[in-house]
Amino acid sequence: MPIAYSADALIYDAGANTWRLRPDYDIEQHRVEITFSDDDGNFDGDSDSNEVGDDANQTAVITDLQGNVVASGQIYDEEFYSVWDGANPHIYIERVEIGGTVVGYLVDAPLEVGVSYTQSTTENVDADNTVAYSTFADVPCFATGTQIRTTRGLCLIEALKPGDHVLTVDRGPQPVLWVHQCEQLLDAVAPDERPVLIKAGALGPGRPNSDMVVSPQHRVIVGGHGQLHTLFPTEAFVPAKSLTVLPGIRFMRGKRTIQWHHFALPRHEVIWTNDCLTESLLLGPMVVNALTRSDRRGLMRLFGPICNGPSARVCLTSGAASEVLSDRRVHRPIRSQTSNRVLRLSS
């Protein structure tokens, strides 16, 4: 059930060819939840422009964040826009419609109020550029067995509890306020949305110091601290899935289930996991609203409506990270139709 921006949340300026969030944007008023029903794994478009949609089995119910139904029916991805924010050259906005009426926008990176995003591409959605459902609500997580550096030494992620203090790069020891775990079934997960294995030394000497498994959208530091600093010119966070073109980093094909864990600190931080630098959980709107209503209420009591942002480092999308690797002549796999513009609803 992905969270989208509501139909009136985004404003397009045709003269300037830019997109932006409305100046009075409010997360509670300008977000919607989309519950899909389909018999395949792809969110299809309306290639004939007849406002019906290519897939008759593709329906959805759209509700606001209070649970009120906004719209329902046969849904389709009308068209997408590639926009530029000055850091990420390819942020994708998907215009979602039912019967010719816009019911929301799915965006692959959170937008910021007051920022104008220059549009570089607009394209109708057809069979060659659909988007996979499996990427719509990915909360960044660590797998069981990940080692977290704390004030009481190395702690397994599954043993971490509220009140423990995790060591951070920028602010020293920080208290754990919230922990969560869940099991994911992997039988129906798309190949490029499976867990990512980062082998020992894959990011640099001793980084990590042992094999580590993270969710595909979990971000790791590159461009500094001895982590892929010869490939990335400046320090940034990148999603683990964008690094699977590199030796020692790959999607895990054989697992059928996996236990995920995540924890939140007062602020988004750079932390040590298996002796390499990754992110703690950034409780942005995409992540928070991918959780259950009960979990969301608990987080709001702890963090308030702002959650624990902003991001501790610049965050590159998978597309931006892939472009950096391509510029440095790192081998990239052939792009499939559904990995061409995969939506990444991380924070």
C-alpha positions in Angstrom: 0.0 0.0 0.0 2.3 2.8 -1.2 1.9 6.4 0.0 1.5 9.0 -2.7 1.2 12.7 -2.9 -2.4 13.8 -3.3 -3.7 15.1 -6.7 -3.4 18.7 -5.4 -0.1 18.4 -3.6 2.1 19.1 -6.6 2.2 22.2 -8.8 3.5 22.3 -12.4 4.7 25.6 -13.8 4.5 25.3 -17.6 6.4 28.5 -18.2 9.4 27.6 -16.0 9.0 23.8 -16.7 9.3 23.0 -13.0 7.5 21.0 -10.4 7.2 21.9 -6.7 5.2 21.0 -3.6 2.4 23.5 -2.8 3.7 26.1 -0.3 1.2 25.1 2.4 2.0 21.4 2.0 0.9 19.4 5.0 1.6 15.7 5.3 -1.7 14.9 6.8 -3.7 16.7 4.2 -1.7 16.2 1.0 -0.9 12.4 1.1 -3.0 9.5 0.0 -2.7 5.7 0.5 -3.1 3.5 -2.6 -4.2 -0.1 -2.1 -3.7 -2.0 -5.4 -5.4 -5.2 -6.6 -3.7 -6.9 -9.6 -2.8 -10.3 -11.0 0.7 -9.4 -12.0 3.7 -7.5 -10.6 3.7 -4.4 -12.8 1.8 -1.1 -12.6 0.7 -0.6 -16.2 -0.2 2.5 -18.0 -2.7 3.8 -20.6 -0.8 3.5 -23.9 -3.9 4.1 -26.0 -4.7 7.4 -24.2 -8.3 6.3 -23.9 -8.4 6.9 -20.1 -9.2 3.2 -19.5 -5.8 1.7 -18.8 -4.1 -1.3 -20.4 -4.7 -3.8 -17.6 -8.4 -4.5 -16.8 -7.4 -6.4 -13.7 -5.5 -3.4 -12.2 -7.7 -1.7 -9.7 -7.2 0.3 -6.6 -8.8 2.1 -3.6 -7.3 5.5 -2.7 -7.8 6.8 0.8 -6.6 9.8 2.8 -4.4 9.2 5.8 -7.5 9.2 8.1 -8.9 6.2 6.1 -11.5 8.0 4.1 -12.0 6.7 0.6 -11.0 9.3 -2.0 -11.5 7.3 -5.2 -11.6 3.7 -6.5 -11.7 1.8 -9.8 -9.4 0.7 -12.6 -6.2 2.6 -12.1 -3.2 3.3 -14.4 0.1 5.2 -14.6 -0.8 7.9 -17.1 2.7 9.3 -17.7 6.0 10.0 -15.8 8.3 13.0 -15.5 12.0 13.0 -14.9 13.0 16.0 -12.8 16.2 17.5 -11.5 16.8 19.0 -8.1 20.5 20.0 -8.5 21.8 16.8 -6.9 19.8 13.9 -8.3 19.5 14.0 -12.1 16.6 11.5 -12.3 13.8 11.9 -9.8 10.7 10.3 -11.3 7.2 11.6 -10.8 4.4 9.2 -11.8 1.0 10.7 -12.6 -1.6 8.2 -11.4 -5.2 8.3 -12.8 -8.6 6.6 -12.6 -10.9 7.4 -15.6 -8.9 10.4 -16.7 -8.9 12.0 -13.2 -5.6 12.4 -11.4 -5.8 10.6 -8.0 -2.2 11.0 -6.9 1.5 11.2 -7.7 4.1 8.6 -6.9 7.6 10.0 -6.5 10.8 8.0 -6.1 12.5 10.5 -3.7 10.9 12.7 -1.2 10.3 16.3 -2.4 11.1 19.3 -0.3 8.8 22.4 0.2 10.3 25.5 -1.4 12.5 23.5 -3.9 11.7 23.8 -7.7 12.4 20.6 -9.7 13.2 21.2 -13.3 11.5 18.7 -15.7 13.8 17.1 -18.3 11.6 14.3 -19.6 8.0 13.5 -20.0 6.9 10.1 -21.4 3.7 8.1 -21.7 3.7 4.8 -19.9 3.4 1.7 -22.0 4.6 -2.0 -21.9 8.3 -0.9 -22.2 8.5 1.3 -19.2 6.1 0.0 -16.5 7.0 0.1 -12.8 7.2 -2.9 -10.4 4.8 -2.9 -7.5 7.5 -4.6 -5.3 9.4 -1.3 -5.0 6.6 0.9 -3.7 7.0 0.5 0.1 10.5 -0.4 1.0 11.5 0.4 4.6 15.3 0.3 4.9 16.3 -2.5 7.3 19.1 -4.7 8.5 19.0 -8.5 8.5 19.4 -10.6 11.6 23.0 -10.9 12.7 24.1 -7.4 11.8 26.5 -6.0 14.3 25.9 -2.4 15.6 28.6 -0.5 17.4 27.2 0.7 20.8 28.6 2.1 24.0 28.5 -1.4 25.4 30.5 -2.9 22.5 29.2 -4.6 19.4 25.5 -5.5 19.7 23.6 -7.8 17.4 20.7 -5.9 15.8 18.2 -8.3 17.1 19.4 -7.6 20.7 19.2 -3.9 20.4 16.6 -2.3 22.6 15.3 1.2 23.5 17.7 2.9 25.9 20.8 1.4 24.3 23.2 4.0 23.0 24.5 3.6 19.4 27.8 5.3 18.5 27.4 7.8 15.6 29.9 9.6 13.4 28.6 13.1 14.0 27.1 13.2 17.5 28.7 10.4 19.5 26.5 8.1 21.5 22.8 8.5 20.8 19.9 6.7 22.5 17.7 4.1 20.7 14.1 5.3 20.9 12.3 2.7 18.8 13.0 -0.8 17.5 11.0 -2.9 15.1 11.2 -6.2 13.3 9.2 -8.1 10.7 9.5 -11.2 8.5 9.3 -10.8 4.7 8.3 -13.6 2.3 10.5 -13.5 -0.8 8.8 -15.9 -3.1 7.0 -13.2 -5.1 9.6 -10.4 -4.7 11.1 -9.0 -8.0 14.7 -10.0 -8.6 16.0 -6.4 -8.2 14.1 -6.0 -4.9 15.6 -8.9 -3.0 17.9 -8.6 0.0 21.4 -7.3 -0.9 24.5 -9.1 0.3 27.6 -6.9 0.8 30.6 -9.2 1.2 33.4 -8.5 3.6 35.7 -5.9 2.0 33.4 -5.0 -0.9 33.3 -1.3 0.1 37.0 -1.1 0.9 39.6 -2.8 3.1 37.8 -4.1 6.1 34.5 -2.4 5.0 32.5 -4.3 6.1 34.6 -6.6 8.2 32.2 -9.5 7.7 29.3 -10.2 5.3 26.3 -8.0 5.8 22.7 -8.2 4.5 20.5 -5.2 4.1 17.3 -4.3 2.3 17.8 -3.0 -1.3 16.9 0.6 -0.3 19.1 0.7 2.8 21.8 3.4 2.2 25.5 3.1 2.8 28.2 5.8 2.8 30.3 6.1 -0.3 32.9 8.7 -1.3 34.5 8.9 2.1 35.9 7.0 5.1 37.5 4.5 2.8 34.2 3.4 1.3 34.3 3.4 -2.6 36.1 6.8 -2.4 37.8 6.2 -5.8 34.4 5.8 -7.5 32.4 8.5 -5.8 33.9 12.1 -5.8 32.0 13.3 -2.7 30.6 11.7 0.4 27.0 10.7 0.1 24.4 8.0 1.0 23.5 5.6 -1.8 21.0 2.7 -1.8 22.6 -0.7 -1.5 20.8 -1.9 -4.7 22.6 0.6 -6.8 25.9 -1.0 -5.9 25.1 -4.5 -7.1 27.1 -3.9 -10.3 30.3 -4.0 -8.1 32.2 -7.1 -7.2 31.1 -8.6 -3.9 27.7 -6.9 -3.8 24.7 -8.8 -5.1 21.0 -9.6 -4.7 20.3 -12.8 -2.7 18.4 -15.1 -5.0 18.0 -18.3 -2.9 16.3 -17.1 0.3 12.6 -17.6 0.7 12.1 -15.5 3.9 14.1 -13.0 5.8 13.8 -11.3 9.2 14.3 -7.6 9.0 15.2 -5.2 11.9 15.3 -1.4 12.1 15.8 1.2 14.8 15.3 4.9 15.2 17.5 7.4 17.0 16.5 11.0 17.8 18.0 12.1 14.5 19.1 10.4 11.3 22.7 9.4 11.8 25.8 7.8 10.2 26.5 4.6 12.2 28.9 1.7 12.2 27.4 -1.7 11.2 29.8 -4.6 10.7 32.5 -1.9 10.9 31.3 0.0 7.8 29.3 3.2 7.7 25.6 3.0 6.9 22.5 4.9 7.9 20.2 4.6 10.9 16.5 4.8 10.1 15.3 8.1 8.6 11.7 8.5 9.6 10.6 10.4 6.6 6.9 10.4 5.4 7.4 7.6 2.9 8.9 5.3 5.6 6.5 6.2 8.4 3.4 5.7 6.2 4.6 2.3 5.0 4.2 1.1 8.6 1.0 0.0 10.3 -1.3 2.6 11.8 -0.4 1.4 15.3 3.4 1.8 14.6 2.7 5.3 13.1 0.9 6.4 16.2 3.7 5.2 18.4 6.3 7.0 16.3 4.3 10.2 16.4 4.2 10.1 20.2 8.0 9.7 20.3 9.1 12.0 17.5 6.2 14.3 16.7 5.1 15.2 13.1 8.7 16.1 12.0 10.1 12.7 12.8 13.9 12.5 12.9 15.1 14.3 9.8 16.8 15.9 8.0 19.1 13.4 6.3 22.6 13.1 7.8 24.2 13.2 4.4 23.2 14.0 0.8 21.2 11.0 -0.5 21.6 10.0 -4.1 18.9 8.0 -5.8 19.7 4.6 -7.4 19.6 6.4 -10.8 22.1 9.1 -9.7 24.4 6.5 -8.2 24.3 4.4 -11.4 25.2 7.4 -13.5 28.3 8.0 -11.3 29.3 4.4 -11.7 28.7 4.5 -15.4 30.8 7.7 -15.8 33.6 5.8 -14.2 33.1 2.9 -16.6 31.9 0.4 -14.0 30.1 -2.4 -15.7 26.3 -2.2 -15.5 23.7 -4.9 -16.2 21.2 -4.5 -19.1 18.2 -2.5 -17.9 15.0 -4.4 -18.0 11.7 -2.6 -18.6 10.7 -2.6 -15.0 14.1 -1.6 -13.6 14.3 1.3 -16.1 12.6 3.6 -13.6 12.0 1.7 -10.4 10.2 3.7 -7.8 12.2 3.9 -4.5 9.9 5.0 -1.7 12.6 5.3 1.0 12.8 8.3 3.1 
